[in-house]
């Protein structure tokens, strides 16, 4: 058994477009999140989701969680398709 207790999560996150409101510019917001066991599954879902007419874009990324401390790493992007927020907005 490994003494590495970190857990890797593979996530596909989809976005929908938002209309400008009260001076806030139009942009995108998170629509749905799906968690997978492999990077390939997350990337495949992002590619399929981005083809939907109501999906503005999709990200597939991984994060590493340390269950003992609850800390989560910054995301490592596997795929960024379509209209997705800047990394700084993530």
C-alpha positions as CSV (number, residue, x, y, z in Angstrom):
1,X,0.0,0.0,0.0
2,X,1.3,3.5,-0.9
3,X,1.8,6.0,1.8
4,X,0.8,8.7,-0.7
5,X,-2.6,9.7,0.6
6,X,-3.4,12.3,-2.1
7,X,-6.4,11.8,-4.3
8,X,-6.6,13.0,-7.9
9,X,-10.0,14.2,-9.2
10,X,-10.6,14.6,-12.9
11,X,-13.4,17.1,-13.6
12,X,-15.3,18.3,-16.7
13,X,-16.8,21.7,-16.1
14,X,-19.2,23.2,-18.6
15,X,-20.1,26.9,-19.1
16,X,-23.1,28.8,-20.3
17,X,-23.1,32.4,-21.6
18,X,-24.5,35.1,-19.4
19,X,-26.1,38.3,-20.6
20,X,-24.8,41.7,-19.4
21,X,-26.7,43.0,-16.4
22,X,-26.5,46.2,-14.4
23,X,-23.2,47.2,-15.9
24,X,-21.6,43.8,-15.6
25,X,-20.3,42.6,-19.0
26,X,-21.6,39.5,-20.7
27,X,-19.5,36.5,-20.1
28,X,-19.7,32.8,-19.0
29,X,-20.6,31.1,-15.8
30,X,-20.3,27.5,-14.6
31,X,-23.2,25.3,-15.7
32,X,-22.4,21.8,-14.7
33,X,-19.5,19.8,-13.2
34,X,-18.9,16.1,-13.7
35,X,-16.2,14.0,-11.9
36,X,-14.4,11.1,-13.6
37,X,-11.9,8.5,-12.7
38,X,-9.5,9.2,-15.6
39,X,-8.2,12.2,-17.5
40,X,-9.4,10.6,-20.8
41,X,-13.1,10.5,-19.5
42,X,-13.0,14.1,-18.4
43,X,-11.5,15.3,-21.7
44,X,-14.0,13.2,-23.8
45,X,-16.9,14.6,-21.8
46,X,-15.6,18.2,-22.4
47,X,-15.3,17.6,-26.1
48,X,-18.9,16.1,-26.3
49,X,-20.4,18.9,-24.1
50,X,-18.8,21.7,-26.1
51,X,-20.7,20.5,-29.1
52,X,-24.1,21.1,-27.5
53,X,-25.8,24.3,-28.7
54,X,-26.4,25.6,-25.2
55,X,-22.9,25.0,-24.0
56,X,-20.5,28.0,-24.4
57,X,-17.4,26.0,-23.6
58,X,-15.9,23.3,-21.4
59,X,-12.8,22.7,-19.3
60,X,-11.4,19.3,-18.4
61,X,-8.9,19.6,-15.5
62,X,-7.5,17.7,-12.6
63,X,-6.9,18.7,-9.0
64,X,-5.1,16.8,-6.3
65,X,-6.6,16.7,-2.9
66,X,-4.7,16.0,0.3
67,X,-7.4,14.3,2.5
68,X,-5.3,14.7,5.7
69,X,-5.2,18.5,5.4
70,X,-8.1,19.2,3.1
71,X,-5.8,21.2,0.8
72,X,-6.6,21.1,-2.9
73,X,-4.0,21.9,-5.6
74,X,-4.6,24.6,-8.3
75,X,-6.2,23.0,-11.4
76,X,-4.1,21.5,-14.1
77,X,-6.0,21.9,-17.4
78,X,-6.2,18.9,-19.7
79,X,-8.5,20.6,-22.3
80,X,-10.1,24.1,-22.7
81,X,-12.7,24.2,-25.5
82,X,-14.8,27.0,-26.7
83,X,-15.6,30.1,-24.6
84,X,-14.0,29.5,-21.2
85,X,-13.1,32.0,-18.5
86,X,-9.5,33.3,-18.1
87,X,-7.6,31.2,-15.6
88,X,-7.5,34.2,-13.2
89,X,-11.3,34.1,-13.1
90,X,-11.4,30.4,-12.3
